[in-house]
Amino acid sequence: MNPFSQAWGLIAAGFEPLPIPLGAKSPPPQLTTGSRGVMLSDEQIEDVTLSEGNMNMGIRLPKGVIGIDIDNSEALRTLQNQLGTLTPTWGVSAGEGHLTLFYRVLNDGGNWLSHLPNNSGDIIHHGYRYSISGGSLHPSGRVYKWVYGSPNKITHATPILPAEFSADTLAIIPEKWEDTLSISLDARGNITPIDIMNCRHVSTAIKIGVSKIRNSRDIHISMRSATWTLAALCTKGHQVDAAALSVIDNAYEAACRRDHRTYSSGETLRAYEGALRKQPISSNNKCAN
């Protein structure tokens, strides 16, 4: 079966299909992803479905839906202990611990972190990344499956797009999860990370870092400066987690798109880790907020 033959069913379910080379996760067609991505025309989709040779199918999520892309099940278990158990819903899996679950959200403005706290995975949304559909071929040779369930238990798995799969039939993500993963914006559209940070020092550093990235002529230097400041706070005992870094990373990615620069996933994290290695840990390492 050609995985991309499910494209029309995916469109009917409220999602956007992306042709991907068989057995690969990328690349999608140019200008079809990201916040400014445009969906393929009916004619383009028809050409792919009728062409010789099979294609994997990417899934670009609609607004109002996010994907929880789980990379570290142990870290996710800790996160569920903090935020509550994730509700069973539809998703996709390639097996061996890989699982992406799709949820409806109340915040449909697309203001989301890039990564889950505790480095347990990533967040996929309309303007950031895409998933791979059931029936597609994983680089390892395994076949992706459409699944229904939660990180704790999968009750349904099939390579064929289920008739019940739809953006409207997805579970609503628990409120505490949405509050933690979303980024608040003030009246001017500026990020207000104080809502997700317990430490005022970290919150202030993020606000300054985001402002510099947005207004700098050299966004790379500004991003590195922001991560250096966060690393310095971390060595002094202040709470700097994946959520904090995601705010900086989101601002950097947006600036890269604005300036037509190549954005490299993980660049912000690598800059932060490099800054940590170069700074001594303070003996006075208690955060008083």
C-alpha positions in Angstrom: 0.0 0.0 0.0 1.2 3.5 -0.8 1.1 5.3 2.6 0.2 8.6 0.8 -2.9 7.0 -0.6 -4.5 8.0 2.8 -4.1 11.7 2.0 -7.7 12.4 1.2 -8.9 10.7 4.4 -6.4 12.7 6.3 -7.7 15.9 4.8 -11.3 14.9 5.7 -10.1 14.3 9.3 -8.9 18.0 9.4 -5.1 17.5 8.8 -2.7 18.4 6.0 -0.8 15.6 4.2 2.9 16.1 3.3 4.6 13.7 0.8 7.9 12.4 2.3 10.3 10.0 0.6 9.5 6.4 1.5 11.4 5.2 4.5 12.4 8.7 5.6 11.2 11.4 7.9 12.1 14.3 5.7 12.2 16.4 3.6 8.6 17.7 3.1 7.9 19.9 0.1 9.3 23.4 0.4 7.1 26.1 1.9 4.5 23.6 3.3 5.5 23.7 7.0 6.1 26.3 9.7 3.9 29.1 10.7 3.8 30.4 7.0 3.5 27.0 5.4 0.9 26.6 2.6 -1.1 23.4 2.1 -0.6 21.5 -1.2 -3.3 22.0 -3.8 -5.7 19.3 -4.7 -3.9 18.9 -8.0 -0.5 18.4 -6.3 -2.0 15.9 -3.9 -3.6 14.0 -6.8 -0.4 13.9 -8.7 1.4 12.4 -5.8 -1.3 9.8 -5.1 -1.3 8.7 -8.7 2.4 8.8 -9.4 4.6 5.7 -9.6 6.5 4.8 -6.4 5.3 5.0 -2.8 5.7 7.9 -0.5 5.6 8.3 3.3 3.0 10.8 4.5 3.7 13.6 6.9 1.0 15.1 9.1 0.8 18.8 9.5 -1.5 19.5 12.5 -4.3 22.0 12.3 -4.6 25.0 14.6 -6.2 23.9 17.9 -4.3 20.6 17.9 -0.9 19.7 19.3 1.2 16.6 19.3 3.0 15.2 22.3 6.1 13.6 20.8 7.5 11.3 23.4 11.2 10.5 23.4 11.9 9.6 27.0 9.2 7.5 28.7 10.9 7.6 32.1 11.1 11.4 32.1 7.5 11.6 30.8 6.4 9.4 33.7 7.9 11.9 36.1 6.1 14.7 34.2 2.7 12.9 34.5 3.3 12.6 38.2 3.5 16.4 38.3 0.8 17.3 35.8 -1.5 14.4 35.8 -2.0 11.4 33.6 -2.4 12.1 29.9 -5.9 11.2 28.6 -6.3 8.4 26.0 -6.4 9.8 22.4 -5.4 9.1 18.8 -1.8 9.2 17.7 0.9 7.4 15.8 3.7 5.1 16.8 6.7 3.4 15.2 7.1 1.0 18.1 10.1 0.6 20.4 9.1 3.6 22.6 8.3 6.0 19.9 4.8 7.6 20.4 3.1 10.8 19.3 -0.3 11.6 20.8 -2.6 14.3 19.4 -4.8 16.5 21.6 -7.2 19.2 21.1 -6.4 22.4 23.0 -8.3 25.5 24.0 -5.3 27.8 23.1 -5.4 27.7 19.3 -3.1 30.6 18.7 -0.1 28.4 18.3 1.9 29.8 21.2 3.6 26.7 22.5 6.9 25.6 23.9 9.1 23.5 21.5 10.1 20.9 24.0 8.4 19.1 26.9 9.8 19.8 30.4 12.3 17.3 31.7 13.6 16.6 28.2 10.9 14.0 27.8 10.0 14.9 24.2 8.8 17.6 21.8 5.6 19.6 21.1 4.3 19.5 17.6 1.8 22.2 16.4 0.6 23.9 13.3 3.6 26.2 13.0 6.3 23.8 14.3 7.3 20.4 12.9 5.0 17.6 11.7 4.4 14.0 12.4 4.6 10.8 10.3 1.4 8.9 9.5 0.4 5.3 10.1 1.3 3.1 7.2 4.5 5.0 6.5 7.9 3.3 6.7 10.3 4.2 9.5 14.0 4.4 8.6 14.5 1.3 10.6 12.1 -0.7 8.4 9.3 -0.7 11.0 5.8 0.4 9.9 4.2 3.3 11.6 0.8 2.5 13.2 -2.2 4.7 13.9 -2.8 4.1 17.6 -5.4 4.9 20.3 -4.4 5.1 23.9 -2.1 6.8 26.4 1.6 6.6 27.3 0.6 4.0 29.8 -1.6 1.7 27.5 -2.2 1.4 23.8 -5.5 -0.3 23.0 -5.7 0.0 19.2 -2.9 -0.1 16.5 -3.3 -0.3 12.7 -1.4 0.9 9.6 -4.8 1.8 8.0 -6.3 5.3 8.8 -9.2 4.5 11.2 -12.6 6.0 10.2 -12.9 7.3 13.7 -9.7 9.4 13.4 -10.5 13.1 13.2 -9.4 16.4 14.8 -12.9 16.5 16.3 -12.6 13.1 18.0 -9.2 13.8 19.7 -9.2 14.1 23.5 -8.9 17.5 25.0 -5.5 17.8 26.8 -5.8 18.1 30.6 -5.9 21.7 31.7 -2.7 21.6 33.8 -0.8 20.3 30.8 -2.1 23.0 28.5 -1.2 25.7 31.1 2.3 24.3 31.4 3.0 23.9 27.7 1.5 27.1 26.4 3.3 30.5 26.2 1.4 33.5 27.4 1.5 36.7 25.4 0.9 40.2 26.7 -1.3 42.9 24.9 1.7 43.8 22.7 2.3 40.2 21.7 5.4 39.8 23.8 6.2 36.5 25.6 5.5 36.6 29.3 7.4 33.6 30.6 6.7 34.6 34.3 3.6 32.4 33.9 5.7 29.2 33.5 8.8 30.1 35.6 8.9 30.0 39.4 12.1 32.0 39.6 11.8 35.7 39.0 15.5 35.9 38.1 15.1 33.4 35.4 11.9 35.0 34.2 13.6 38.4 34.0 16.6 36.9 32.1 14.3 35.3 29.6 12.3 38.5 29.0 15.6 40.4 28.3 17.0 37.6 26.2 13.9 37.3 24.0 13.8 41.1 23.6 17.4 41.2 22.5 16.9 38.3 20.0 13.9 40.0 18.5 15.7 43.4 18.1 19.3 42.3 17.4 21.1 42.5 14.1 23.0 39.3 15.1 20.4 36.9 16.5 22.9 34.1 16.9 25.1 36.2 19.3 22.0 37.3 21.1 20.8 33.7 21.5 24.2 32.6 22.9 24.2 35.6 25.3 20.7 34.6 26.6 21.8 31.0 27.1 25.0 32.1 28.8 23.0 34.2 31.3 20.6 31.3 32.0 23.6 29.0 32.5 25.1 31.5 35.0 21.8 31.5 36.9 21.7 27.7 36.9 25.2 27.4 38.4 24.0 29.7 41.2 21.1 27.4 42.1 18.2 29.1 40.1 15.7 26.8 38.3 16.5 26.6 34.6 14.6 23.8 32.9 13.5 22.7 29.4 10.6 25.1 29.5 12.9 28.1 30.1 15.1 27.1 27.2 12.1 26.5 25.0 11.1 30.1 25.3 14.5 31.3 24.1 14.5 28.6 21.4 11.1 29.7 20.1 12.2 33.4 19.9 15.4 32.3 18.1 13.5 30.2 15.6 11.0 33.0 14.9 13.9 35.4 14.3 15.6 32.9 12.0 12.4 32.7 9.9 12.0 36.5 9.9 15.6 37.0 8.7 15.5 34.0 6.3 18.2 32.2 8.2 18.6 28.5 8.6 17.3 27.3 12.0 19.0 24.3 13.5 16.9 22.3 16.0 18.9 21.8 19.2 21.2 24.7 18.6 19.9 26.6 21.6 20.3 23.6 23.9 23.8 23.0 22.7 24.7 26.6 23.3 23.3 26.3 26.9 25.1 23.1 27.6 28.4 24.6 26.3 27.9 27.6 28.6 27.3 25.4 31.6 30.6 23.5 31.0 32.5 26.8 31.0 31.1 28.2 34.3 31.9 27.2 37.8 29.2 26.0 40.1 28.6 28.4 43.0 28.8 27.1 46.6 25.8 29.3 47.4 23.4 27.4 45.3 20.0 28.0 46.9 17.3 29.8 44.9 15.2 32.2 46.9 13.1 33.1 43.9 
